């Protein structure tokens, strides 16, 4: 297989035209109908993942992709979609599933290795006791998510850097991205979300989110159909007042009353008009109007006085 330049857009395999069942077709048994619906769901998720990978050039020929597997529905689904696409992709890329064992009490250490061995997926378990660090640093009852995620991210980034993985795949989906946007809007005072692809702060890792176009409800249905061995996160406990959970409840209310609102919010993140906002670092408002050089110096002097 010929090698492609790093920035060459990758045309991922299309799923072909959809074929609707005849309106007066035969009545299907529940099992057969469930299989048809599950197959349609899998195709939709695979198509959305392939489209996201193509739109953002997430994976190139020769990439070594470290798939971060937490044991939750999102990361299982991401791994499954990438494995299916890997089998028919026009480029060759490597997949390694990586899990961070944070040494939480009662964590079922055998579940992920057993599952990955059965699927024939190469994997590595990073053992790092972040649980004790979080419990020692964060007072009882306070939010642990921030510190936990930073420690987890640091461990994963370090492993990818040390072992030469070119992409780090995370399982965030469209609902996560929109929720992060509203969190930053309401609580952070900035317009920011989770980009489908980014360069990490240390400049050493490229992070991709192949599920960026996928809705959480579809992922949950797919995970239930596949009967993934889900491992719940018990570190956070039941912190019901977390800001993220408040935002998610708001989004769930919208979903019931205005089903298209989440899709519209995500569409807005891909259609930004800098001149219609108010960030002078993003758009050159100062040059509008043709002021002569130094015309506004009196404002600086007035402010200093």
C-alpha positions as CSV (number, residue, x, y, z in Angstrom):
1,X,0.0,0.0,0.0
2,X,1.4,3.4,-1.0
3,X,2.1,5.9,1.7
4,X,0.1,9.2,1.7
5,X,1.4,12.6,2.7
6,X,0.5,13.5,6.3
7,X,-2.1,16.2,5.2
8,X,-3.7,14.3,2.4
9,X,-7.5,14.0,3.1
10,X,-8.5,10.4,3.6
11,X,-11.7,9.2,1.9
12,X,-13.1,6.6,4.2
13,X,-15.4,3.9,2.8
14,X,-19.0,4.9,2.2
15,X,-21.7,2.7,3.6
16,X,-23.8,2.8,0.4
17,X,-27.3,4.0,-0.2
18,X,-29.9,3.3,2.5
19,X,-32.7,0.9,1.5
20,X,-36.0,1.4,3.2
21,X,-38.3,-1.5,3.9
22,X,-41.5,-1.5,1.8
23,X,-44.4,0.2,3.6
24,X,-46.5,-2.9,3.5
25,X,-43.7,-5.4,4.0
26,X,-43.9,-8.5,6.0
27,X,-44.3,-8.3,9.8
28,X,-41.0,-9.1,11.4
29,X,-40.5,-11.1,14.6
30,X,-39.2,-9.0,17.5
31,X,-35.7,-10.7,17.2
32,X,-35.5,-10.0,13.5
33,X,-36.7,-6.4,13.8
34,X,-34.2,-5.8,16.6
35,X,-31.3,-7.2,14.5
36,X,-32.3,-4.9,11.6
37,X,-32.5,-1.8,13.9
38,X,-29.2,-2.7,15.5
39,X,-27.5,-3.1,12.1
40,X,-28.9,0.3,11.0
41,X,-27.6,1.9,14.2
42,X,-24.1,0.4,13.7
43,X,-24.0,1.7,10.2
44,X,-25.0,5.1,11.3
45,X,-22.3,5.3,14.0
46,X,-19.7,3.9,11.6
47,X,-20.7,6.5,8.9
48,X,-20.5,9.3,11.5
49,X,-17.1,8.2,12.8
50,X,-15.8,7.9,9.2
51,X,-17.1,11.3,8.4
52,X,-15.5,12.9,11.4
53,X,-12.1,11.2,10.7
54,X,-12.3,12.5,7.1
55,X,-13.4,16.0,7.9
56,X,-10.6,16.6,10.5
57,X,-8.0,14.3,8.9
58,X,-7.8,12.5,12.2
59,X,-5.9,9.4,10.9
60,X,-3.2,9.2,8.3
61,X,-1.3,6.3,6.7
62,X,1.1,4.8,9.2
63,X,-0.4,6.3,12.3
64,X,-0.1,4.5,15.6
65,X,-3.4,5.2,17.4
66,X,-3.6,4.8,21.2
67,X,-7.3,4.2,22.0
68,X,-8.0,5.2,25.6
69,X,-10.4,2.6,27.0
70,X,-12.1,3.4,30.3
71,X,-14.5,0.6,30.5
72,X,-17.5,2.9,29.8
73,X,-20.0,2.7,26.9
74,X,-18.3,5.5,24.9
75,X,-14.8,4.1,24.8
76,X,-16.0,0.6,24.0
77,X,-18.1,2.0,21.1
78,X,-15.1,4.1,19.9
79,X,-12.8,1.1,19.9
80,X,-15.4,-1.1,18.0
81,X,-16.0,1.6,15.4
82,X,-12.2,2.1,14.8
83,X,-11.7,-1.7,14.6
84,X,-14.4,-1.9,11.9
85,X,-13.0,1.0,10.0
86,X,-9.5,-0.3,10.3
87,X,-10.5,-3.5,8.5
88,X,-11.6,-1.6,5.4
89,X,-9.8,1.7,5.5
90,X,-7.8,2.9,2.5
91,X,-4.8,3.5,4.8
92,X,-2.9,1.3,7.3
93,X,-2.9,2.3,10.9
94,X,-2.2,0.6,14.2
95,X,-4.5,0.4,17.2
96,X,-3.5,-0.2,20.8
97,X,-6.1,-0.1,23.5
98,X,-4.8,1.5,26.7
99,X,-6.5,1.5,30.1
100,X,-5.3,3.4,33.2
101,X,-5.8,1.3,36.3
102,X,-6.2,4.1,38.9
103,X,-6.3,1.6,41.8
104,X,-9.8,2.3,42.9
105,X,-11.0,-0.1,45.6
106,X,-12.9,-2.9,44.1
107,X,-11.9,-2.2,40.5
108,X,-12.4,-5.4,38.5
109,X,-8.9,-5.6,37.0
110,X,-9.8,-8.7,34.9
111,X,-12.7,-7.3,32.9
112,X,-10.9,-5.3,30.2
113,X,-8.0,-7.7,29.7
114,X,-10.4,-10.6,29.3
115,X,-12.6,-8.6,26.8
116,X,-9.6,-7.4,24.8
117,X,-8.0,-10.8,24.6
118,X,-11.3,-12.3,23.4
119,X,-11.5,-9.6,20.7
120,X,-7.9,-10.1,19.7
121,X,-7.0,-6.4,20.4
122,X,-3.5,-5.5,21.5
123,X,-3.6,-3.6,24.8
124,X,-1.7,-2.3,27.7
125,X,-2.7,-1.5,31.2
126,X,-1.1,1.5,32.9
127,X,-1.0,1.1,36.7
128,X,-0.9,4.4,38.6
129,X,-2.5,5.1,42.0
130,X,-4.2,8.3,41.1
131,X,-7.1,7.3,43.4
132,X,-5.1,7.8,46.6
133,X,-3.8,11.2,45.3
134,X,-7.3,12.5,44.6
135,X,-8.6,11.3,48.0
136,X,-5.7,12.8,49.8
137,X,-5.9,16.2,48.1
138,X,-9.6,16.8,47.6
139,X,-11.7,17.3,50.8
140,X,-14.6,14.9,51.3
141,X,-17.7,15.9,49.4
142,X,-15.8,18.2,46.9
143,X,-15.6,17.6,43.2
144,X,-12.9,15.2,42.3
145,X,-13.3,15.3,38.5
146,X,-10.9,18.1,37.7
147,X,-7.9,16.6,39.5
148,X,-8.7,13.1,38.5
149,X,-8.9,14.0,34.8
150,X,-5.6,16.0,34.9
151,X,-3.8,13.0,36.5
152,X,-5.3,10.6,34.1
153,X,-4.5,12.8,31.1
154,X,-0.9,13.2,32.3
155,X,-0.4,9.5,32.6
156,X,-1.9,8.7,29.1
157,X,0.0,11.5,27.4
158,X,3.3,10.3,29.0
159,X,2.7,6.8,27.8
160,X,1.9,7.9,24.2
161,X,5.0,10.1,24.1
162,X,7.3,7.5,25.5
163,X,6.1,4.7,23.1
164,X,5.7,6.7,19.9
165,X,2.0,6.8,19.4
166,X,1.0,9.5,16.9
167,X,-2.6,9.9,17.9
168,X,-4.5,9.6,21.2
169,X,-8.2,8.7,20.7
170,X,-10.7,9.8,23.3
171,X,-14.3,8.8,23.5
172,X,-16.0,12.1,23.8
173,X,-19.2,12.4,21.7
174,X,-21.4,15.3,20.4
175,X,-23.3,15.7,23.7
176,X,-20.0,16.0,25.6
177,X,-18.8,18.7,23.2
178,X,-22.0,20.7,23.5
179,X,-22.1,20.3,27.3
180,X,-18.5,21.5,27.5
181,X,-19.4,24.6,25.5
182,X,-22.2,25.5,27.9
183,X,-20.0,24.8,30.9
184,X,-17.4,27.3,29.6
185,X,-20.1,29.7,28.7
186,X,-22.0,29.7,32.0
187,X,-19.1,29.0,34.4
188,X,-15.9,29.9,32.6
189,X,-16.7,33.1,30.8
190,X,-15.4,32.0,27.4
191,X,-16.6,30.4,24.2
192,X,-14.8,27.1,24.0
193,X,-15.6,23.4,23.7
194,X,-13.8,20.2,22.9
195,X,-12.4,20.3,19.4
196,X,-12.6,17.0,17.4
197,X,-8.8,17.2,17.0
198,X,-6.2,19.2,19.0
199,X,-2.6,19.5,19.8
200,X,-2.0,18.9,23.5
201,X,-0.7,21.7,25.8
202,X,2.7,20.0,26.0
203,X,2.9,20.1,22.1
204,X,3.8,16.4,22.0
205,X,0.5,14.7,21.4
206,X,-2.3,14.9,18.9
207,X,-5.7,14.1,20.4
208,X,-8.6,13.0,18.3
209,X,-12.3,12.4,19.1
210,X,-13.7,10.0,16.5
211,X,-17.2,10.1,18.1
212,X,-17.5,13.9,17.7
213,X,-20.5,13.5,15.3
214,X,-22.2,10.7,17.4
215,X,-25.1,11.2,19.8
216,X,-24.9,9.7,23.3
217,X,-28.3,8.1,22.9
218,X,-27.1,6.1,19.9
219,X,-23.9,5.1,21.7
220,X,-25.9,3.9,24.7
221,X,-28.2,1.8,22.5
222,X,-25.3,0.3,20.6
223,X,-23.4,-0.5,23.8
224,X,-26.5,-2.2,25.2
225,X,-27.0,-4.2,22.0
226,X,-23.3,-5.3,22.1
227,X,-23.5,-6.1,25.8
228,X,-20.2,-4.5,26.6
229,X,-18.8,-5.3,30.1
230,X,-19.3,-1.8,31.5
231,X,-17.1,-0.8,34.4
232,X,-18.7,2.1,36.4
233,X,-16.5,4.9,37.8
234,X,-16.9,4.8,41.6
235,X,-14.2,7.4,42.3
236,X,-16.6,10.4,41.9
237,X,-19.4,8.9,43.9
238,X,-22.8,10.5,43.5
239,X,-21.8,14.2,43.2
240,X,-25.2,15.2,41.9
241,X,-24.5,18.9,42.1
242,X,-21.6,18.9,39.7
243,X,-21.8,21.7,37.2
244,X,-21.6,19.3,34.3
245,X,-24.5,17.3,35.6
246,X,-26.6,20.4,35.9
247,X,-25.8,21.3,32.3
248,X,-26.6,17.8,31.1
249,X,-30.0,18.0,32.9
250,X,-30.7,21.3,31.1
251,X,-29.8,19.6,27.8
252,X,-32.1,16.6,28.5
253,X,-34.9,19.1,29.1
254,X,-34.2,20.7,25.8
255,X,-34.1,17.4,24.1
256,X,-37.7,16.6,25.3
257,X,-39.0,20.0,24.3
258,X,-36.9,21.0,21.4
259,X,-35.3,17.9,19.8
260,X,-33.1,19.8,17.3
261,X,-31.5,22.2,19.8
262,X,-28.4,20.1,20.6
263,X,-27.8,19.5,16.9
264,X,-28.1,23.3,16.3
265,X,-25.7,24.1,19.1
266,X,-23.1,21.7,17.7
267,X,-23.7,23.2,14.2
268,X,-22.9,26.6,15.6
269,X,-19.6,25.4,16.9
270,X,-18.6,24.6,13.3
271,X,-19.9,27.9,11.9
272,X,-18.2,30.7,13.9
273,X,-18.4,34.3,12.7
274,X,-15.5,36.1,14.5
275,X,-16.6,39.6,13.3
276,X,-20.0,39.0,15.0
277,X,-18.5,38.4,18.4
278,X,-16.4,40.8,20.6
279,X,-12.9,39.4,20.9
280,X,-10.4,41.9,19.6
281,X,-7.8,39.2,19.6
282,X,-9.9,37.2,17.2
283,X,-11.0,39.9,14.8
284,X,-9.3,43.3,14.0
285,X,-12.0,45.6,15.3
286,X,-9.4,48.4,15.9
287,X,-8.7,48.9,12.2
288,X,-12.4,49.5,11.4
289,X,-13.2,53.2,10.8
290,X,-9.8,54.3,9.6
291,X,-8.5,56.1,12.7
292,X,-5.1,57.8,12.2
293,X,-2.1,56.3,14.1
294,X,-2.2,57.6,17.7
295,X,-5.8,58.8,17.5
296,X,-6.7,56.8,20.6
297,X,-3.7,57.6,22.7
298,X,-5.7,60.1,24.8
299,X,-7.9,57.2,26.0
300,X,-4.8,55.4,27.3
301,X,-3.6,58.6,29.0
302,X,-7.0,59.2,30.5
303,X,-7.2,55.7,31.9
304,X,-3.7,56.0,33.4
305,X,-4.6,59.3,35.1
